[in-house]
Amino acid sequence: MAANKIKTPVSGLRILICNDDGIQSQGLKSLERVAKILSPDVWIVAPEREQSGRGNALTLTEPLRIQEISPRRFSATGTPADCVILAVNHILSNKKPDLILSGINHGSNVSDSSVMSGTIGAANTGAQHSIKSIAISQDCDRGSVPKLSAPEYFLPGVIKKLISFDWPEHVFMNVNFPDALPGAIKKTEILPHGFVGLDWEVIERLDPNSTPYYWLSSHWRPINKNNIDSDIMTDSSIISVTPMISTVTAGEFMDKLKKTFSNVHYEQ
């Protein structure tokens, strides 16, 4: 089978679900319900605890442990990317998944934050294995309960549309739902990645022994007019879809770099 091509009917897909909010996440359970609308062959391999902000991180300096919670449902001690690798190369090595769904993340993954997202990291890892992969997130205020009824209602159709055509190698999809109920959503838009910027704060506190410890906290910078037509747009009636790619060469910068080094020669 050519990379990123699905020839079987949707009902014949083997679907792998992962996330970064952990095996007990409500978003994961919601995504499982969506996946089972598409196919009966659904597997879950997710972190045993929350792994938000882990991006594409891998666990290389300590062993990983897998626990089979129930048939086709596994938790692992590692990161979201670890979970995808464990699933594709071990748990499902006899028949690899046709589609990887990562999420549903509690909170949006747009603009700069997507680089750090474990939800995105799982989808990126799937794309590196030449498997169609989709990251799904639900916007919500920090600490609030996401409105998962919207993705449960719209996602089956969105996923069917996305997997109906061939994708280039190493491409994966980033889908973000607004903080809205199904009746308020009007359409799906294909939007580019926006760049807004995060301001970071280091919060220092003291433990009972008066030893300092630290929390990292981030805040979005104000959205400017250049980001209106991007994935960070604030329109609460839009489902955004952004195609992303796991290769990282800044191609548009190559010619300038070549000119900069064109006259550099090293004598031996």
N, C-alpha and C positions, 0 to 999 in steps of 0.2 A: 504494500500500500504506500503510495506517495505521501510525503510529509504533509500533515495538516489537511488531508482529504478524508472526508467521511462518506463512504459509499453505502453503508447500511441504513435502513430506515431509522427514524428517530427512536421508535420503540425497541430497536435492536441495539442501541448504544450501551456500552458499559461506561457508567458515569462515576467518577471519583469526586467526592466532596471533601474539602479541607477548609480551614479558617485560621484566624489568629486570636479569636476571642475564647477559644477552648472548647472542649468536647461537650460541655454542658450549656453552651450558649444557645439562647433562644433563636438567634439568627441562623445558626447551623440547623436547628430543628425545622425552621421555616424553609430553608433551602432544600432540606431532605424531602419535605412535602412537595416542593416544586419539581424536584428531580424525578420523583416517583410518578408524576403526571406524564413525564416524557418517556420513562423507561423503567421496567421492573429491576434492571440490573444496576443497582445503586450501592456504592461502597463508601464508607466514611473512614478517613484516617486523619485525625485532628490532634492538636496538642492537648495534653492532659490539663494544662492550665493556660491562662491568658498569655499571649506572646505578642501583644501590640507593640509596634515600633521596631520589630526585629528585621524588617525588610527582607533581604535575600540571605540573611545570616545562616550559616551552617554550624553544626556542633561537631568539632573535629578533635577536641582535647579530652573528651569523656565519652563513655559508652551511652548508647541510646537504648531505651527499654520500651517494648510494645506490650500493651495489654488488650486482649480481645474482650470487649465488654459484652457483646452479643454477636450473633451472626452478621457478618459484613460491617461491623462497627468496631473500630480500633482507636485507642488513644496511644500517644507516644510522648516521651519526655522531651523531645526536641522542639525545634522551631517549625513554622509552617513549611519552609523549604525542605527541612529534614523529612517532614511527614510525606511530602510528595515523592521524594526520592525513595523512602522506605516503601511506599505504596507501589510505585511503578517498577522498582527493581527487586522487590522482595515479596510483598503480600500479593500483588497482582502480576507477578513476573510471568506466569503461565499464559495470561491474556490481559494485555495492558489496556488501560482505559482509552476510550475514544474521545472522551470529553472530561475536562477538569473544571469544576465550579468551586470558586473560593469565596467564602462569605457565609451568610450575609453579614457584613461588618456593621457594628454598632457605631455609626458615624461615617461621614463621607470620606472618600479618598480621592482628592482632587489636588491640582496644582502641586506645590512643593511637598505636601505631606505624603503624596503617593510614593515618593522615593523611599520613605522610611517604613511604609506599610507592610506588615506581614501578610495581609490579604493579597496585596499586589505581588509580594515575593513568591507566594505559592503559585500564582498564575504565571509569573515569569519563569519559574522553575519548570512548570509544565510545558511552556513554549520551548524552552531549551531542550526538552525531550521530544520535540516535534509533535506535541499533542495540543489540539485546540483547547485553549484555556480562557476562562472568563472570570474576572474578579467582580464581585457585586457588593455594593455598599449602600447603606441607608442613612441619609443625613438625619441628625438629631442633636439636640443640645446635650452637652456633656452631663452625664448622670441621669438623663431621662430615658424613657422606654421608647425605642424606635417603632414607627408605625409600619409594622411588617405586613399589614394587609395589602399595601400597595404593591410591593414586589411579589407577593404570593399571587396577586391577581394578574399582573402584567408580565412577569418573568417568563412563563412558559412560551408566550408568543415572541418575546424579545429573543430568547435563546434559539427558538426555531428559525427566526430570521437570520441570526448571526451565523448559524452553522449550515445555512443553505447554500453557501458559496465557498470557494477555496480561499484560504488566507496565505499570504506570503510566509516564508520560513521565519520563525522566531517572533511572529506577531501574536499578541494576545489582546483581549478586550477588557476595558475598564468601564463598568456600568455603575452609574450613581443615581439613586432614587432621591427625590426631594423629601423634605419633612412634611408629607401631605398624605391625606387619605385618597383612596382610588378615585373618588368622584372629582377631585380637584386637579387630577393629572390630565393634560390635554394631548401631549405628543412626546415622541422620542426624537432627540436631535443628535447628530454626529458633530462633536465639538472637539477642537484641539486642546492640548494641554496648556493650561494657563500658568503664568508665573507671577506670584504676588509677593512672596517672601514671608518668612516667619521671624518674629522677634522672640528671643529666648531669655528666660529669667532663671537664675540659679537661686533657689530658696534654701537657706541654711537654718537648721534646727538642731536642738540638742537632745540626746537620748538621756535616760535616767542617770547615766554616769558622767553627764556633762561633756560627752564626746560629740562633736558636730557630725551631722549627716546632711545629705542634700537631696532635694527634689528638683527635677528639671520641669519647667513649664513654658509653653509656647503660646503665642498669640499672633493671629493674622495681622499683617499690615493692611491699611485701607485699600480697598479694591479701586483701581483706576479704570479709566475708559478703555484701555487696551485689553482689559480682561472681560469685557462685557460678553463678547462672543467666544467664550472659552468654557472649559469644564467647571470653572469656579463661579459662573453666573448664578445669581441668587433667585432666579425665577423658580418659584415653588410649583410650577405646573409642568416642568420639563424633566424627563428621564434623559440623562446624558450618556452617550456612548463614545469612548475615546479609544481608538486603536493605538496600542503602545508596542514597542519593539525592544527586545532584550539585548540587541547589539548597541554599543555605546560610543562608537566613533563619531566625533563631531565633523561630519563630512564637509560642511560648508567652510570649515576652518583649515582644511588640508592645504589648499593652494597657498594661503598666506604663510603657513608654516614652512612649506617647501621653499618659497622664495626667501624666507628668513635664513634658512640653512643652506641655500644653494651654493654659496661661496665658502662654506666651511670645509676645510680639508685638514686631515690630521696626518702629520708626518711621523713615520715610524723610525 
